[in-house]
Amino acid sequence: MTRIPTKNRRTIASFGTYAFLLVSIFITELAVMDLGGPLLLRLPRLPAALFDAAILVAVFSLPLLLFCQRLRSGEFGSSRSSWRLFFRVLAAIFLIEFTVMLLLPTLVPGGDMERMGLVDALLTLLLSAPPLWWLFRQLELRYRSVPLTDYLNSPPMLFVLLLFMVFLLDLFQELLLHLVLGGQEPSSHKAFHAFFTTLFIAPVLWLLVTRPLSRMALSEQARTRAVYAQVVDAVITFDANGLIECFNPGARRIFRGSTEEMAGRPVASLFKDGERELERLTRAALSSVKDSDKIPNYELPGCRRDGTVMNMDVSISRIETRGRPEFLLIMRDITERRLADEALQSSELRFRQIFEQSDDAIIFLHPRNHAILDINVTTCDMFGYRREELVGKNLAQISSAEDCLRLEALVRRVEKGESSQLENFAGLHKDGTELILSIRCKIMTLLDQDVLYCTVRNVTERVRMEAEAREIQSKLIQANKMTALGLMVSGVAHEINNPNNFILSNAQMLEKIWHDACKIFREYHREQGDFCLGGMPYSQIEAHSPQLFAGIVDGSRRISEIVGNLKSFARKETVALDGEVDMNQVSRSAVSILRHEIGRLTDHFSFEQGEGPLSVRGNRQQLGQVVVNLLMNACQALPDRTRGVKLAIFLDPETREVVLTVADEGCGMSPEEGKLIMEPFFTTRVDSGGTGLGLSICRSIVKAHHGSLDFASAPGRGTTFHLRLPLLEAEKKDAPQ
């Protein structure tokens, strides 16, 4: 509800309506007492009071009903509230009149009906004035004022109101003339009747018709003049001959000409193609008279006085003034708006081209609920969806369940003016394929609305290449280690071989000297008895001396063999794989190198060599590395020394392949681990320093030798690796002669 504040709280804006209702009560009550006086005198006091109050309420209900209807027709109250008001006021008037009629015989003794009627009307008027005043004040505070001018908007109401007032005034002047003239002649009575009728009706007509119409006309004229002067558009009227009659300030600003200069000029001069455009406009205005709801509107090139052409939005309508037709033009300069629209369209086109042709996927998200607003073609190609399938969805549609929370956290912490980035998260293609993606988000403003601008890049291939690069780098590091180990082994072998040769040659020489000296020691023993040499009895030394010398020679030879195997394993050879390699010899060398490690990790190691030479074509050093890696893995998989490792070599007569098996009684592997055991960098021994490259390198070496490497494993039961290589003789038989 709209409250209308008033400067003076003791007055009301609807004073005319208030006075009209009070006058209606006064005249009605006076007429009722004059016409119904004889009847009221014959009735008892209580029925007479009820009858008089009922007649007053019935007559007064007509102007009050018009007032309530006018209140209900506005936008300020409901139908229920207006009817409630109507009945409350009628009830208050009824109680007031009923009370006055009960007290009237006491106030006016003697039964003079004329005096009683006048006193009754005055008391009713005075007692009804305060509640009606309070009623109007409450209405103006809660709703709005209802002045008499409002009745001009409803001619039927005005007509009924005028008839009612004429009736009451005529009745009032009849009563007044009877009191004033008494028993004069009818001719003078008629003259006074006409005079008083004119005298009483004139203020009513002035109050209800002339004054409201005058105010409405002045108000409309002032509003029209203000709109005409303040509107920014050009408002132009011209006659049927096409000559300008009216030119408002907006038109002067647009066309840069004064009213005196433009008045009387052809209106066609305001258009670039004047006569044709004017004919088109007037024809449209004449046709629009039949359809008043459709006002012709065109975009035409206008022309200023200096010849400047501008884009104009033009509407035209036909009006009638004093019986002659005129035309009203409303024109707006839209040149700047047109240029702005063209610039905006060009900008949107460039943006759309950049948006659609970007190599990165671009996604616009809602800043609050993170719903997808728009995507480009690259996004559709990357994830395999159509645009309609993604718009309105969230990021869970294109990301894995594990990384969706990371994405949500990323977009939530994006702040205006900053960007956030997430590397290597898992995205999902429509077919379920997993993609490795990177995303960058920031807030940007489009059409006065903030959106989340996200660019997504597919880095799956880059991550794969980086992994391969790391694998190659690890292989290079391993190769560098092997090269350094080869150099170290060569130097150590050289340093060991020299003193070992001294030990071997000196031990053999000392053995010969001991045999020659034993003859003298025996002769001395027979003559002198047993004696000590180095704290030990000669009899014991003589018995064990052959074993001591044999042990020194055998140990020296074993040192020489181990050093030779190390030198052979670490020796730089060509990468050519066309050499003849005996797998029995390669296996013996590997066992010799790892003898200490094998003895440290298990008490149950067995080695079964194949029958005869089992030769294959390849590189002895690389195949030796494979056997060493398999043996080391088997030994390190044992939980304790009581578990064993078995190395066996044999010939498969069906496939003519040399088969090397390495079986351990270790902890085994689960099926999930078995799927990844050959992959680079996967290891089950992270805590013990495993790199995850050994088996991957072994598989690469075996594949280069046209062989195969597979395994069988069960958790808790151990693992067995099978190395298969083509037999050299089989290749020679199959070779063309």
LUMMISE-404817 format. One line per field, with one value per residue (C-alpha): residue number from 0; residue in three letters; x, y, z. Coordinates in steps of 0.05 Angstrom, whole numbers, m for minus. Layout:
BEGIN
dotor <- (NUM/...)
baba <- (ALA/...)
x <- (X/...)
y <- (Y/...)
z <- (Z/...)
//
This chain:
BEGIN
dotor <- (0/1/2/3/4/5/6/7/8/9/10/11/12/13/14/15/16/17/18/19/20/21/22/23/24/25/26/27/28/29/30/31/32/33/34/35/36/37/38/39/40/41/42/43/44/45/46/47/48/49/50/51/52/53/54/55/56/57/58/59/60/61/62/63/64/65/66/67/68/69/70/71/72/73/74/75/76/77/78/79/80/81/82/83/84/85/86/87/88/89/90/91/92/93/94/95/96/97/98/99/100/101/102/103/104/105/106/107/108/109/110/111/112/113/114/115/116/117/118/119/120/121/122/123/124/125/126/127/128/129/130/131/132/133/134/135/136/137/138/139/140/141/142/143/144/145/146/147/148/149/150/151/152/153/154/155/156/157/158/159/160/161/162/163/164/165/166/167/168/169/170/171/172/173/174/175/176/177/178/179/180/181/182/183/184/185/186/187/188/189/190/191/192/193/194/195/196/197/198/199/200/201/202/203/204/205/206/207/208/209/210/211/212/213/214/215/216/217/218/219/220/221/222/223/224/225/226/227/228/229/230/231/232/233/234/235/236/237/238/239/240/241/242/243/244/245/246/247/248/249/250/251/252/253/254/255/256/257/258/259/260/261/262/263/264/265/266/267/268/269/270/271/272/273/274/275/276/277/278/279/280/281/282/283/284/285/286/287/288/289/290/291/292/293/294/295/296/297/298/299/300/301/302/303/304/305/306/307/308/309/310/311/312/313/314/315/316/317/318/319/320/321/322/323/324/325/326/327/328/329/330/331/332/333/334/335/336/337/338/339/340/341/342/343/344/345/346/347/348/349/350/351/352/353/354/355/356/357/358/359/360/361/362/363/364/365/366/367/368/369/370/371/372/373/374/375/376/377/378/379/380/381/382/383/384/385/386/387/388/389/390/391/392/393/394/395/396/397/398/399/400/401/402/403/404/405/406/407/408/409/410/411/412/413/414/415/416/417/418/419/420/421/422/423/424/425/426/427/428/429/430/431/432/433/434/435/436/437/438/439/440/441/442/443/444/445/446/447/448/449/450/451/452/453/454/455/456/457/458/459/460/461/462/463/464/465/466/467/468/469/470/471/472/473/474/475/476/477/478/479/480/481/482/483/484/485/486/487/488/489/490/491/492/493/494/495/496/497/498/499/500/501/502/503/504/505/506/507/508/509/510/511/512/513/514/515/516/517/518/519/520/521/522/523/524/525/526/527/528/529/530/531/532/533/534/535/536/537/538/539/540/541/542/543/544/545/546/547/548/549/550/551/552/553/554/555/556/557/558/559/560/561/562/563/564/565/566/567/568/569/570/571/572/573/574/575/576/577/578/579/580/581/582/583/584/585/586/587/588/589/590/591/592/593/594/595/596/597/598/599/600/601/602/603/604/605/606/607/608/609/610/611/612/613/614/615/616/617/618/619/620/621/622/623/624/625/626/627/628/629/630/631/632/633/634/635/636/637/638/639/640/641/642/643/644/645/646/647/648/649/650/651/652/653/654/655/656/657/658/659/660/661/662/663/664/665/666/667/668/669/670/671/672/673/674/675/676/677/678/679/680/681/682/683/684/685/686/687/688/689/690/691/692/693/694/695/696/697/698/699/700/701/702/703/704/705/706/707/708/709/710/711/712/713/714/715/716/717/718/719/720/721/722/723/724/725/726/727/728/729/730/731/732/733/734/735/736)
baba <- (MET/THR/ARG/ILE/PRO/THR/LYS/ASN/ARG/ARG/THR/ILE/ALA/SER/PHE/GLY/THR/TYR/ALA/PHE/LEU/LEU/VAL/SER/ILE/PHE/ILE/THR/GLU/LEU/ALA/VAL/MET/ASP/LEU/GLY/GLY/PRO/LEU/LEU/LEU/ARG/LEU/PRO/ARG/LEU/PRO/ALA/ALA/LEU/PHE/ASP/ALA/ALA/ILE/LEU/VAL/ALA/VAL/PHE/SER/LEU/PRO/LEU/LEU/LEU/PHE/CYS/GLN/ARG/LEU/ARG/SER/GLY/GLU/PHE/GLY/SER/SER/ARG/SER/SER/TRP/ARG/LEU/PHE/PHE/ARG/VAL/LEU/ALA/ALA/ILE/PHE/LEU/ILE/GLU/PHE/THR/VAL/MET/LEU/LEU/LEU/PRO/THR/LEU/VAL/PRO/GLY/GLY/ASP/MET/GLU/ARG/MET/GLY/LEU/VAL/ASP/ALA/LEU/LEU/THR/LEU/LEU/LEU/SER/ALA/PRO/PRO/LEU/TRP/TRP/LEU/PHE/ARG/GLN/LEU/GLU/LEU/ARG/TYR/ARG/SER/VAL/PRO/LEU/THR/ASP/TYR/LEU/ASN/SER/PRO/PRO/MET/LEU/PHE/VAL/LEU/LEU/LEU/PHE/MET/VAL/PHE/LEU/LEU/ASP/LEU/PHE/GLN/GLU/LEU/LEU/LEU/HIS/LEU/VAL/LEU/GLY/GLY/GLN/GLU/PRO/SER/SER/HIS/LYS/ALA/PHE/HIS/ALA/PHE/PHE/THR/THR/LEU/PHE/ILE/ALA/PRO/VAL/LEU/TRP/LEU/LEU/VAL/THR/ARG/PRO/LEU/SER/ARG/MET/ALA/LEU/SER/GLU/GLN/ALA/ARG/THR/ARG/ALA/VAL/TYR/ALA/GLN/VAL/VAL/ASP/ALA/VAL/ILE/THR/PHE/ASP/ALA/ASN/GLY/LEU/ILE/GLU/CYS/PHE/ASN/PRO/GLY/ALA/ARG/ARG/ILE/PHE/ARG/GLY/SER/THR/GLU/GLU/MET/ALA/GLY/ARG/PRO/VAL/ALA/SER/LEU/PHE/LYS/ASP/GLY/GLU/ARG/GLU/LEU/GLU/ARG/LEU/THR/ARG/ALA/ALA/LEU/SER/SER/VAL/LYS/ASP/SER/ASP/LYS/ILE/PRO/ASN/TYR/GLU/LEU/PRO/GLY/CYS/ARG/ARG/ASP/GLY/THR/VAL/MET/ASN/MET/ASP/VAL/SER/ILE/SER/ARG/ILE/GLU/THR/ARG/GLY/ARG/PRO/GLU/PHE/LEU/LEU/ILE/MET/ARG/ASP/ILE/THR/GLU/ARG/ARG/LEU/ALA/ASP/GLU/ALA/LEU/GLN/SER/SER/GLU/LEU/ARG/PHE/ARG/GLN/ILE/PHE/GLU/GLN/SER/ASP/ASP/ALA/ILE/ILE/PHE/LEU/HIS/PRO/ARG/ASN/HIS/ALA/ILE/LEU/ASP/ILE/ASN/VAL/THR/THR/CYS/ASP/MET/PHE/GLY/TYR/ARG/ARG/GLU/GLU/LEU/VAL/GLY/LYS/ASN/LEU/ALA/GLN/ILE/SER/SER/ALA/GLU/ASP/CYS/LEU/ARG/LEU/GLU/ALA/LEU/VAL/ARG/ARG/VAL/GLU/LYS/GLY/GLU/SER/SER/GLN/LEU/GLU/ASN/PHE/ALA/GLY/LEU/HIS/LYS/ASP/GLY/THR/GLU/LEU/ILE/LEU/SER/ILE/ARG/CYS/LYS/ILE/MET/THR/LEU/LEU/ASP/GLN/ASP/VAL/LEU/TYR/CYS/THR/VAL/ARG/ASN/VAL/THR/GLU/ARG/VAL/ARG/MET/GLU/ALA/GLU/ALA/ARG/GLU/ILE/GLN/SER/LYS/LEU/ILE/GLN/ALA/ASN/LYS/MET/THR/ALA/LEU/GLY/LEU/MET/VAL/SER/GLY/VAL/ALA/HIS/GLU/ILE/ASN/ASN/PRO/ASN/ASN/PHE/ILE/LEU/SER/ASN/ALA/GLN/MET/LEU/GLU/LYS/ILE/TRP/HIS/ASP/ALA/CYS/LYS/ILE/PHE/ARG/GLU/TYR/HIS/ARG/GLU/GLN/GLY/ASP/PHE/CYS/LEU/GLY/GLY/MET/PRO/TYR/SER/GLN/ILE/GLU/ALA/HIS/SER/PRO/GLN/LEU/PHE/ALA/GLY/ILE/VAL/ASP/GLY/SER/ARG/ARG/ILE/SER/GLU/ILE/VAL/GLY/ASN/LEU/LYS/SER/PHE/ALA/ARG/LYS/GLU/THR/VAL/ALA/LEU/ASP/GLY/GLU/VAL/ASP/MET/ASN/GLN/VAL/SER/ARG/SER/ALA/VAL/SER/ILE/LEU/ARG/HIS/GLU/ILE/GLY/ARG/LEU/THR/ASP/HIS/PHE/SER/PHE/GLU/GLN/GLY/GLU/GLY/PRO/LEU/SER/VAL/ARG/GLY/ASN/ARG/GLN/GLN/LEU/GLY/GLN/VAL/VAL/VAL/ASN/LEU/LEU/MET/ASN/ALA/CYS/GLN/ALA/LEU/PRO/ASP/ARG/THR/ARG/GLY/VAL/LYS/LEU/ALA/ILE/PHE/LEU/ASP/PRO/GLU/THR/ARG/GLU/VAL/VAL/LEU/THR/VAL/ALA/ASP/GLU/GLY/CYS/GLY/MET/SER/PRO/GLU/GLU/GLY/LYS/LEU/ILE/MET/GLU/PRO/PHE/PHE/THR/THR/ARG/VAL/ASP/SER/GLY/GLY/THR/GLY/LEU/GLY/LEU/SER/ILE/CYS/ARG/SER/ILE/VAL/LYS/ALA/HIS/HIS/GLY/SER/LEU/ASP/PHE/ALA/SER/ALA/PRO/GLY/ARG/GLY/THR/THR/PHE/HIS/LEU/ARG/LEU/PRO/LEU/LEU/GLU/ALA/GLU/LYS/LYS/ASP/ALA/PRO/GLN)
x <- (0/23/22/12/47/11/43/m16/m42/m105/m132/m150/m140/m209/m246/m295/m318/m321/m365/m409/m424/m440/m487/m520/m532/m560/m608/m630/m647/m682/m725/m741/m765/m807/m840/m847/m862/m936/m919/m862/m908/m959/m906/m876/m807/m766/m799/m797/m722/m710/m753/m719/m648/m666/m692/m629/m583/m621/m616/m544/m521/m524/m468/m429/m433/m406/m349/m331/m337/m288/m240/m245/m232/m162/m101/m104/m152/m187/m261/m269/m238/m282/m346/m325/m314/m383/m421/m381/m398/m471/m473/m441/m492/m549/m527/m518/m586/m620/m590/m610/m682/m687/m662/m699/m766/m727/m685/m745/m810/m877/m878/m861/m839/m804/m760/m750/m729/m679/m649/m647/m610/m560/m545/m537/m491/m448/m444/m428/m373/m319/m325/m326/m265/m228/m249/m220/m155/m146/m160/m109/m57/m69/m91/m99/m147/m210/m225/m286/m245/m237/m311/m297/m261/m327/m384/m440/m419/m416/m486/m516/m481/m508/m579/m576/m550/m604/m657/m630/m621/m689/m720/m679/m700/m773/m767/m729/m780/m837/m803/m783/m844/m898/m965/m946/m977/m958/m929/m878/m868/m848/m800/m767/m766/m728/m681/m664/m657/m607/m572/m565/m546/m494/m442/m453/m441/m380/m354/m367/m357/m327/m272/m247/m249/m210/m157/m152/m143/m89/m54/m56/m31/27/46/42/85/137/140/144/202/241/237/304/271/250/175/151/81/66/3/m27/17/80/99/128/82/115/188/206/274/295/286/326/383/382/374/412/360/315/239/234/280/245/172/138/194/179/186/217/281/293/305/360/311/257/196/197/206/152/102/119/110/43/15/35/3/m62/m65/m50/m115/m153/m108/m95/m53/m1/43/89/163/220/295/311/371/359/393/414/414/490/480/504/469/449/409/340/288/222/150/89/16/m44/m81/m143/m142/m202/m226/m162/m112/m41/16/60/132/175/248/308/381/409/474/517/476/483/558/560/518/564/625/593/575/646/674/627/648/722/709/669/724/777/731/716/785/825/869/851/783/747/691/649/621/569/607/560/534/591/544/572/546/582/637/676/686/753/717/668/725/766/710/667/603/557/547/475/499/546/512/477/517/574/647/633/610/681/726/739/706/774/793/724/733/800/767/710/761/799/740/715/780/785/784/772/837/874/878/885/914/910/960/952/881/843/789/738/720/649/672/705/776/817/853/908/890/912/863/869/811/798/738/720/661/617/558/561/559/616/633/688/733/768/819/833/892/902/971/964/1016/1063/1059/1071/1131/1158/1151/1188/1240/1249/1254/1306/1343/1342/1368/1423/1439/1440/1484/1530/1533/1550/1604/1633/1627/1663/1720/1723/1721/1776/1820/1804/1815/1882/1901/1877/1907/1979/1984/1941/1991/2046/2007/1995/2067/2096/2049/2070/2144/2135/2100/2161/2208/2165/2170/2245/2250/2205/2261/2305/2247/2231/2303/2306/2239/2265/2328/2302/2229/2170/2184/2145/2143/2105/2076/2048/2076/2112/2071/2007/2039/2064/1995/1958/2010/1985/1915/1942/1981/1923/1876/1921/1928/1853/1833/1881/1852/1781/1801/1828/1764/1719/1759/1757/1681/1675/1719/1679/1612/1634/1675/1650/1626/1591/1516/1513/1470/1500/1550/1547/1531/1530/1475/1508/1571/1531/1493/1557/1587/1525/1525/1600/1588/1529/1558/1566/1498/1464/1499/1478/1404/1390/1416/1380/1406/1409/1436/1420/1459/1434/1464/1516/1528/1462/1482/1439/1452/1460/1502/1536/1540/1466/1442/1487/1455/1386/1407/1439/1375/1330/1374/1379/1303/1292/1340/1311/1240/1256/1228/1284/1344/1303/1270/1305/1321/1329/1364/1355/1373/1345/1325/1252/1252/1185/1200/1276/1285/1335/1294/1323/1280/1291/1243/1239/1199/1186/1124/1097/1055/981/947/946/1020/1032/1000/1048/1112/1142/1124/1180/1188/1140/1171/1148/1213/1207/1232/1293/1314/1283/1281/1230/1275/1307/1251/1234/1306/1306/1243/1273/1338/1299/1254/1316/1342/1275/1258/1204/1203/1141/1126/1078/1066/1018/1017/1054/1078/1134/1148/1179/1208/1216/1267/1261/1312/1317/1372/1429/1430/1356/1366/1422/1377/1320/1366/1365/1422)
y <- (0/70/121/194/239/305/369/387/328/367/373/322/325/297/355/362/290/297/360/327/268/314/356/292/270/339/347/274/278/345/316/253/294/340/287/233/278/258/185/192/229/173/118/103/133/69/47/119/123/57/79/147/117/64/116/159/100/76/145/159/91/116/170/126/68/113/133/61/39/93/70/m3/14/38/m4/11/m37/m102/m113/m143/m82/m32/m69/m74/1/13/m27/1/73/57/24/85/133/87/88/163/177/126/159/229/208/177/242/290/295/313/366/398/393/413/369/425/381/438/454/380/366/424/404/330/347/393/343/286/330/350/279/247/297/269/196/214/259/202/155/200/211/136/125/177/148/76/85/151/211/204/275/293/299/224/217/250/187/149/185/138/153/228/225/188/235/297/270/254/324/358/317/334/408/415/382/427/491/469/461/527/565/539/566/633/651/620/631/677/672/615/662/692/622/598/656/643/569/580/629/583/522/560/587/518/478/528/512/438/442/485/437/372/391/459/461/389/396/460/429/367/409/452/391/355/417/425/352/354/418/386/321/360/402/350/289/274/250/296/308/340/353/369/382/346/387/361/428/429/460/442/430/411/425/352/362/426/389/331/371/433/484/533/531/594/566/499/521/519/479/413/355/315/356/318/253/233/207/256/252/176/165/217/183/116/144/179/118/76/127/127/51/49/87/23/m14/34/m17/m20/42/42/43/48/58/111/155/226/290/351/421/416/353/303/236/198/136/151/109/138/126/163/170/210/259/303/376/422/376/376/319/325/277/266/244/218/210/185/191/119/132/121/61/32/42/11/m48/m59/m55/m103/m152/m148/m159/m218/m247/m242/m271/m329/m344/m344/m385/m437/m442/m446/m509/m513/m534/m472/m481/m426/m443/m410/m375/m403/m472/m487/m510/m511/m450/m457/m498/m493/m545/m568/m588/m630/m664/m675/m708/m737/m702/m656/m586/m600/m660/m618/m550/m548/m606/m601/m621/m691/m706/m698/m718/m780/m789/m783/m717/m685/m661/m631/m594/m568/m543/m508/m470/m451/m417/m376/m302/m243/m217/m283/m350/m420/m481/m556/m602/m675/m691/m749/m731/m779/m787/m805/m876/m884/m870/m834/m770/m733/m659/m593/m536/m462/m421/m347/m301/m256/m210/m222/m177/m149/m219/m256/m325/m376/m380/m448/m472/m546/m578/m652/m670/m746/m751/m704/m743/m808/m778/m752/m821/m851/m797/m815/m888/m874/m830/m885/m934/m885/m877/m953/m959/m905/m944/m1007/m970/m943/m1012/m1041/m992/m1004/m1080/m1077/m1036/m1079/m1143/m1118/m1100/m1167/m1209/m1186/m1205/m1267/m1290/m1280/m1321/m1377/m1380/m1374/m1427/m1475/m1460/m1468/m1534/m1560/m1534/m1567/m1634/m1629/m1606/m1662/m1713/m1678/m1669/m1743/m1763/m1715/m1741/m1813/m1794/m1741/m1757/m1710/m1635/m1571/m1526/m1461/m1486/m1550/m1621/m1642/m1706/m1665/m1615/m1671/m1702/m1636/m1599/m1626/m1600/m1532/m1522/m1549/m1500/m1441/m1459/m1474/m1409/m1370/m1403/m1388/m1315/m1314/m1346/m1297/m1237/m1265/m1272/m1201/m1175/m1214/m1189/m1116/m1117/m1068/m1106/m1085/m1082/m1133/m1192/m1243/m1275/m1348/m1351/m1414/m1406/m1457/m1415/m1350/m1381/m1407/m1337/m1306/m1356/m1344/m1269/m1275/m1333/m1289/m1257/m1324/m1354/m1294/m1299/m1374/m1442/m1479/m1461/m1510/m1503/m1553/m1544/m1568/m1627/m1607/m1537/m1499/m1441/m1383/m1323/m1258/m1215/m1251/m1190/m1172/m1244/m1248/m1185/m1218/m1280/m1238/m1195/m1257/m1290/m1227/m1217/m1289/m1285/m1218/m1245/m1298/m1282/m1321/m1367/m1431/m1418/m1438/m1416/m1462/m1445/m1495/m1497/m1546/m1555/m1557/m1611/m1589/m1515/m1524/m1468/m1461/m1452/m1420/m1422/m1385/m1409/m1382/m1401/m1328/m1288/m1288/m1234/m1216/m1215/m1138/m1135/m1187/m1141/m1085/m1122/m1113/m1038/m987/m959/m1009/m1045/m1083/m1066/m990/m994/m1034/m988/m1022/m979/m1018/m1021/m1090/m1132/m1078/m1079/m1155/m1156/m1107/m1149/m1214/m1182/m1158/m1230/m1255/m1291/m1288/m1276/m1296/m1318/m1355/m1331/m1343/m1305/m1343/m1398/m1364/m1342/m1377/m1339/m1374/m1347/m1377/m1365/m1398/m1452/m1433/m1501/m1496/m1429/m1459/m1517/m1469/m1421/m1425/m1465)
z <- (0/m16/40/18/68/83/108/153/192/213/142/89/14/m1/32/m26/m21/55/50/m2/44/103/61/37/109/129/70/73/147/138/82/121/181/137/95/148/208/215/213/263/312/313/325/392/406/394/328/304/318/282/222/216/221/169/119/129/119/57/23/46/21/m52/m47/1/m48/m104/m59/m41/m113/m133/m78/m100/m174/m157/m141/m67/m34/m44/m56/14/49/10/27/100/100/68/121/179/159/149/218/250/216/237/310/310/280/325/386/363/350/420/451/404/444/506/469/432/475/447/383/332/272/235/295/310/237/237/304/283/218/253/309/259/218/278/307/238/222/271/251/177/188/223/167/113/151/158/85/63/109/86/14/m21/m25/m67/m91/m131/m195/m194/m212/m279/m301/m294/m331/m304/m233/m247/m278/m218/m171/m206/m207/m133/m116/m159/m124/m54/m71/m101/m41/5/m30/m27/48/54/11/52/115/84/40/80/45/m14/m84/m130/m183/m136/m107/m177/m186/m120/m136/m202/m169/m111/m156/m199/m137/m105/m168/m193/m138/m147/m222/m210/m156/m193/m266/m283/m231/m240/m316/m313/m267/m311/m374/m342/m314/m381/m417/m367/m373/m449/m451/m404/m444/m509/m483/m444/m490/m523/m587/m644/m642/m707/m734/m806/m846/m905/m952/m919/m886/m815/m763/m697/m680/m608/m574/m585/m660/m657/m623/m672/m737/m713/m734/m697/m696/m737/m791/m795/m790/m858/m891/m925/m877/m935/m926/m861/m899/m947/m999/m979/m1024/m1031/m956/m939/m985/m954/m883/m897/m931/m870/m823/m861/m861/m786/m772/m783/m734/m676/m638/m694/m700/m761/m742/m792/m793/m844/m862/m837/m861/m820/m847/m861/m902/m849/m857/m795/m778/m751/m717/m742/m721/m750/m732/m760/m715/m725/m701/m714/m770/m811/m814/m787/m779/m718/m727/m670/m692/m654/m675/m670/m707/m646/m625/m695/m693/m624/m647/m707/m662/m614/m670/m697/m627/m616/m684/m667/m598/m628/m679/m625/m580/m633/m665/m601/m595/m521/m495/m468/m417/m385/m316/m272/m215/m160/m179/m228/m283/m354/m392/m459/m492/m556/m611/m582/m518/m558/m595/m531/m491/m547/m527/m566/m539/m518/m477/m433/m426/m359/m331/m280/m281/m256/m327/m355/m297/m256/m189/m153/m186/m188/m116/m135/m192/m148/m97/m153/m181/m111/m92/m156/m140/m186/m217/m203/m238/m210/m244/m234/m269/m288/m266/m295/m346/m377/m450/m467/m484/m415/m438/m385/m406/m369/m370/m342/m328/m315/m286/m276/m268/m327/m340/m402/m414/m343/m314/m280/m307/m294/m356/m358/m410/m412/m447/m462/m436/m442/m498/m463/m398/m436/m471/m405/m375/m435/m429/m355/m373/m426/m377/m326/m377/m394/m321/m314/m376/m348/m282/m320/m359/m294/m263/m323/m316/m241/m250/m302/m255/m194/m234/m256/m185/m159/m214/m201/m126/m141/m193/m141/m91/m142/m167/m98/m70/m125/m112/m37/m49/m87/m33/21/m15/m18/55/79/66/116/165/163/176/234/259/260/297/345/350/338/339/328/267/276/341/310/314/252/247/238/190/146/143/126/85/18/34/56/m8/m51/m16/m30/m103/m111/m77/m121/m182/m159/m149/m219/m246/m210/m234/m304/m302/m276/m331/m382/m354/m352/m416/m469/m529/m593/m592/m648/m631/m679/m632/m609/m535/m493/m441/m395/m393/m384/m326/m293/m298/m267/m210/m199/m195/m147/m105/m44/m50/m61/m1/42/25/20/43/m13/m82/m140/m210/m264/m329/m396/m431/m482/m508/m512/m557/m579/m624/m587/m541/m484/m440/m447/m435/m374/m348/m356/m317/m262/m255/m252/m199/m157/m159/m139/m80/m56/m59/m5/64/100/87/93/25/m38/m109/m169/m235/m292/m366/m416/m488/m508/m562/m591/m602/m607/m557/m501/m437/m375/m312/m246/m192/m121/m60/m42/m26/m98/m131/m135/m204/m201/m188/m242/m294/m277/m259/m329/m332/m322/m252/m220/m162/m101/m64/m55/17/m3/m59/m120/m183/m223/m284/m280/m310/m360/m385/m386/m428/m477/m483/m492/m544/m582/m582/m612/m548/m496/m421/m381/m310/m265/m194/m136/m70/m16/m65/m103/m175/m235/m294/m362/m411/m481/m537/m605/m609/m654/m690/m704/m738/m781/m803/m821/m858/m935/m966)
//
